[in-house]
């Protein structure tokens, strides 16, 4: 079935969303598990079977990278109305969760992340990813929770 929007118009709209992301994105440091590096001075030493002479030194090399993501802190409402406007049912919502939105190209690294650092605080992943975009998948949204409370 035909489309009312041409491919060039779709591309132009997608570029505008990328400009919007680049305008409001901030730096976030993303940490993964440290990479273990085994250093041995004896070429005849077998690390697997612990055979041979020599000293073994294991170093943990931190893996971190900086990405541009859009950050949205939840508003500080203690309760949110559930359902219709005049409903008396309220739900408790944690106000410490933070939503981040990243480009889909950055998701491949971020999906295995252990910690996130921005605004002088550390966060943990607290949700599954949600992929979205106007015509194709361009962005991914995830929620984080702080490691320490304010």
DRENMI-239795 format. One record per residue (C-alpha): residue number from 1; residue in three letters; chain; x negated, y, z. Coordinates in pm, 1 decimal. Each point is the difference from the previous one (the first is absolute). Layout:
N
r k=NUM	r=ALA	c=A	u=X	v=Y	w=Z;
...
//
This chain:
150
r k=1	r=UNK	c=A	u=0.0	v=0.0	w=0.0;
r k=2	r=UNK	c=A	u=-122.8	v=346.0	w=-84.8;
r k=3	r=UNK	c=A	u=-99.5	v=260.5	w=253.3;
r k=4	r=UNK	c=A	u=108.9	v=362.3	w=20.9;
r k=5	r=UNK	c=A	u=-351.6	v=92.8	w=111.7;
r k=6	r=UNK	c=A	u=-288.3	v=-42.7	w=-242.3;
r k=7	r=UNK	c=A	u=-329.2	v=-161.8	w=98.2;
r k=8	r=UNK	c=A	u=-178.2	v=336.8	w=-15.5;
r k=9	r=UNK	c=A	u=258.7	v=151.8	w=235.8;
r k=10	r=UNK	c=A	u=-39.1	v=-295.2	w=239.5;
r k=11	r=UNK	c=A	u=-375.7	v=47.6	w=-4.7;
r k=12	r=UNK	c=A	u=35.7	v=373.6	w=66.3;
r k=13	r=UNK	c=A	u=235.3	v=-61.0	w=294.6;
r k=14	r=UNK	c=A	u=-236.0	v=-261.2	w=145.0;
r k=15	r=UNK	c=A	u=-288.3	v=246.7	w=-26.7;
r k=16	r=UNK	c=A	u=205.1	v=256.6	w=192.1;
r k=17	r=UNK	c=A	u=53.9	v=-249.8	w=282.4;
r k=18	r=UNK	c=A	u=-374.2	v=-67.0	w=6.0;
r k=19	r=UNK	c=A	u=-63.2	v=376.2	w=24.0;
r k=20	r=UNK	c=A	u=245.8	v=18.3	w=288.8;
r k=21	r=UNK	c=A	u=-185.0	v=-282.1	w=175.9;
r k=22	r=UNK	c=A	u=-339.6	v=160.1	w=-59.4;
r k=23	r=UNK	c=A	u=128.2	v=333.6	w=132.0;
r k=24	r=UNK	c=A	u=124.7	v=-131.9	w=334.8;
r k=25	r=UNK	c=A	u=-234.6	v=-296.9	w=55.3;
r k=26	r=UNK	c=A	u=-244.7	v=3.9	w=289.3;
r k=27	r=UNK	c=A	u=-312.3	v=-200.6	w=78.6;
r k=28	r=UNK	c=A	u=47.1	v=-319.9	w=199.0;
r k=29	r=UNK	c=A	u=-287.6	v=-224.3	w=105.9;
r k=30	r=UNK	c=A	u=93.9	v=-365.6	w=-52.5;
r k=31	r=UNK	c=A	u=-195.8	v=-264.5	w=194.1;
r k=32	r=UNK	c=A	u=-24.1	v=-368.0	w=-87.8;
r k=33	r=UNK	c=A	u=-163.0	v=-285.4	w=194.1;
r k=34	r=UNK	c=A	u=-373.5	v=47.7	w=30.8;
r k=35	r=UNK	c=A	u=-214.9	v=-189.1	w=-247.0;
r k=36	r=UNK	c=A	u=-244.6	v=-237.6	w=169.4;
r k=37	r=UNK	c=A	u=-354.6	v=17.5	w=-135.5;
r k=38	r=UNK	c=A	u=-243.2	v=-274.1	w=106.4;
r k=39	r=UNK	c=A	u=-363.1	v=105.2	w=1.2;
r k=40	r=UNK	c=A	u=-275.5	v=-259.7	w=40.7;
r k=41	r=UNK	c=A	u=-374.9	v=42.9	w=-31.3;
r k=42	r=UNK	c=A	u=-83.2	v=-369.2	w=-73.9;
r k=43	r=UNK	c=A	u=68.1	v=-110.1	w=-361.5;
r k=44	r=UNK	c=A	u=21.7	v=-367.9	w=112.0;
r k=45	r=UNK	c=A	u=272.8	v=61.6	w=258.2;
r k=46	r=UNK	c=A	u=337.8	v=-160.3	w=-76.6;
r k=47	r=UNK	c=A	u=273.4	v=210.9	w=156.4;
r k=48	r=UNK	c=A	u=275.0	v=-258.2	w=-52.6;
r k=49	r=UNK	c=A	u=-173.4	v=-279.2	w=188.0;
r k=50	r=UNK	c=A	u=-210.7	v=217.0	w=230.1;
r k=51	r=UNK	c=A	u=-317.8	v=-173.3	w=-116.5;
r k=52	r=UNK	c=A	u=-344.4	v=150.2	w=-23.1;
r k=53	r=UNK	c=A	u=-177.0	v=264.9	w=193.8;
r k=54	r=UNK	c=A	u=71.9	v=363.8	w=-8.9;
r k=55	r=UNK	c=A	u=207.8	v=264.4	w=157.1;
r k=56	r=UNK	c=A	u=349.2	v=61.9	w=-125.1;
r k=57	r=UNK	c=A	u=156.2	v=336.8	w=30.4;
r k=58	r=UNK	c=A	u=369.2	v=50.2	w=-82.2;
r k=59	r=UNK	c=A	u=109.1	v=353.9	w=-67.6;
r k=60	r=UNK	c=A	u=356.2	v=119.0	w=-37.7;
r k=61	r=UNK	c=A	u=23.8	v=258.0	w=-274.5;
r k=62	r=UNK	c=A	u=317.6	v=208.1	w=29.1;
r k=63	r=UNK	c=A	u=215.0	v=17.2	w=-311.4;
r k=64	r=UNK	c=A	u=184.6	v=323.8	w=-39.2;
r k=65	r=UNK	c=A	u=119.4	v=215.4	w=-282.5;
r k=66	r=UNK	c=A	u=182.0	v=331.4	w=-30.1;
r k=67	r=UNK	c=A	u=327.3	v=21.3	w=-193.2;
r k=68	r=UNK	c=A	u=242.5	v=278.1	w=-81.4;
r k=69	r=UNK	c=A	u=348.2	v=-77.6	w=137.2;
r k=70	r=UNK	c=A	u=306.8	v=202.3	w=86.9;
r k=71	r=UNK	c=A	u=78.8	v=-13.1	w=371.2;
r k=72	r=UNK	c=A	u=339.4	v=53.1	w=158.9;
r k=73	r=UNK	c=A	u=40.1	v=-4.0	w=376.2;
r k=74	r=UNK	c=A	u=345.7	v=-98.6	w=117.8;
r k=75	r=UNK	c=A	u=204.1	v=280.1	w=149.3;
r k=76	r=UNK	c=A	u=25.4	v=7.0	w=376.2;
r k=77	r=UNK	c=A	u=367.2	v=-91.9	w=26.5;
r k=78	r=UNK	c=A	u=47.7	v=-246.3	w=284.2;
r k=79	r=UNK	c=A	u=317.9	v=-137.6	w=-149.8;
r k=80	r=UNK	c=A	u=140.8	v=-17.1	w=-345.7;
r k=81	r=UNK	c=A	u=363.7	v=-39.7	w=-85.5;
r k=82	r=UNK	c=A	u=72.5	v=-329.4	w=-167.9;
r k=83	r=UNK	c=A	u=273.9	v=-16.4	w=-257.7;
r k=84	r=UNK	c=A	u=234.9	v=286.1	w=-66.0;
r k=85	r=UNK	c=A	u=-53.1	v=356.8	w=111.9;
r k=86	r=UNK	c=A	u=239.9	v=-8.7	w=296.2;
r k=87	r=UNK	c=A	u=-103.9	v=-345.6	w=119.6;
r k=88	r=UNK	c=A	u=-87.8	v=-33.6	w=365.8;
r k=89	r=UNK	c=A	u=-236.2	v=-292.8	w=-60.9;
r k=90	r=UNK	c=A	u=-358.8	v=107.0	w=37.5;
r k=91	r=UNK	c=A	u=-313.9	v=-199.0	w=-64.5;
r k=92	r=UNK	c=A	u=-335.9	v=47.6	w=162.9;
r k=93	r=UNK	c=A	u=-271.8	v=75.1	w=-247.2;
r k=94	r=UNK	c=A	u=-366.7	v=9.0	w=92.4;
r k=95	r=UNK	c=A	u=-126.1	v=347.8	w=-76.5;
r k=96	r=UNK	c=A	u=-362.0	v=-104.0	w=-15.7;
r k=97	r=UNK	c=A	u=17.7	v=-177.5	w=-336.2;
r k=98	r=UNK	c=A	u=-164.8	v=168.9	w=-293.9;
r k=99	r=UNK	c=A	u=84.8	v=-54.3	w=-365.5;
r k=100	r=UNK	c=A	u=-280.4	v=5.5	w=-254.1;
r k=101	r=UNK	c=A	u=45.5	v=4.2	w=-375.1;
r k=102	r=UNK	c=A	u=-290.6	v=-97.3	w=-223.7;
r k=103	r=UNK	c=A	u=-65.9	v=-54.1	w=-367.3;
r k=104	r=UNK	c=A	u=41.5	v=-358.2	w=-111.3;
r k=105	r=UNK	c=A	u=-366.0	v=-15.5	w=-107.9;
r k=106	r=UNK	c=A	u=-106.5	v=63.0	w=362.9;
r k=107	r=UNK	c=A	u=230.9	v=-270.2	w=138.4;
r k=108	r=UNK	c=A	u=-236.1	v=-283.2	w=-100.5;
r k=109	r=UNK	c=A	u=-255.4	v=118.2	w=255.8;
r k=110	r=UNK	c=A	u=243.5	v=127.5	w=262.1;
r k=111	r=UNK	c=A	u=213.1	v=-318.3	w=17.4;
r k=112	r=UNK	c=A	u=-274.1	v=-179.9	w=198.9;
r k=113	r=UNK	c=A	u=-76.5	v=295.3	w=227.2;
r k=114	r=UNK	c=A	u=-25.0	v=-44.6	w=375.9;
r k=115	r=UNK	c=A	u=1.7	v=362.2	w=114.7;
r k=116	r=UNK	c=A	u=76.5	v=346.3	w=-136.0;
r k=117	r=UNK	c=A	u=-144.6	v=325.1	w=131.3;
r k=118	r=UNK	c=A	u=134.6	v=350.1	w=-55.3;
r k=119	r=UNK	c=A	u=73.2	v=305.3	w=210.9;
r k=120	r=UNK	c=A	u=-245.3	v=-129.6	w=260.6;
r k=121	r=UNK	c=A	u=211.3	v=-311.0	w=74.7;
r k=122	r=UNK	c=A	u=-16.0	v=-368.5	w=-89.3;
r k=123	r=UNK	c=A	u=296.6	v=-192.5	w=-143.0;
r k=124	r=UNK	c=A	u=93.3	v=-360.9	w=-79.4;
r k=125	r=UNK	c=A	u=212.6	v=-129.4	w=-283.9;
r k=126	r=UNK	c=A	u=360.6	v=-51.2	w=114.3;
r k=127	r=UNK	c=A	u=196.6	v=-98.6	w=-310.9;
r k=128	r=UNK	c=A	u=3.2	v=-176.3	w=-330.8;
r k=129	r=UNK	c=A	u=-68.7	v=207.6	w=-309.2;
r k=130	r=UNK	c=A	u=280.0	v=151.5	w=-204.5;
r k=131	r=UNK	c=A	u=-80.9	v=69.1	w=-364.1;
r k=132	r=UNK	c=A	u=177.5	v=271.8	w=-194.5;
r k=133	r=UNK	c=A	u=-23.7	v=237.6	w=-290.0;
r k=134	r=UNK	c=A	u=217.0	v=189.3	w=-242.9;
r k=135	r=UNK	c=A	u=-36.9	v=-228.9	w=-303.8;
r k=136	r=UNK	c=A	u=-280.9	v=-234.7	w=103.4;
r k=137	r=UNK	c=A	u=-156.0	v=-81.7	w=334.6;
r k=138	r=UNK	c=A	u=-237.3	v=287.5	w=80.9;
r k=139	r=UNK	c=A	u=8.0	v=25.9	w=379.6;
r k=140	r=UNK	c=A	u=10.4	v=-217.6	w=308.4;
r k=141	r=UNK	c=A	u=140.3	v=96.4	w=340.7;
r k=142	r=UNK	c=A	u=-99.8	v=-158.0	w=332.2;
r k=143	r=UNK	c=A	u=59.2	v=87.6	w=363.8;
r k=144	r=UNK	c=A	u=-267.2	v=27.9	w=268.4;
r k=145	r=UNK	c=A	u=10.8	v=7.5	w=377.3;
r k=146	r=UNK	c=A	u=-256.9	v=168.6	w=224.8;
r k=147	r=UNK	c=A	u=-243.0	v=-213.6	w=194.6;
r k=148	r=UNK	c=A	u=6.8	v=234.0	w=298.8;
r k=149	r=UNK	c=A	u=283.6	v=218.7	w=110.0;
r k=150	r=UNK	c=A	u=-32.7	v=376.0	w=19.2;
//
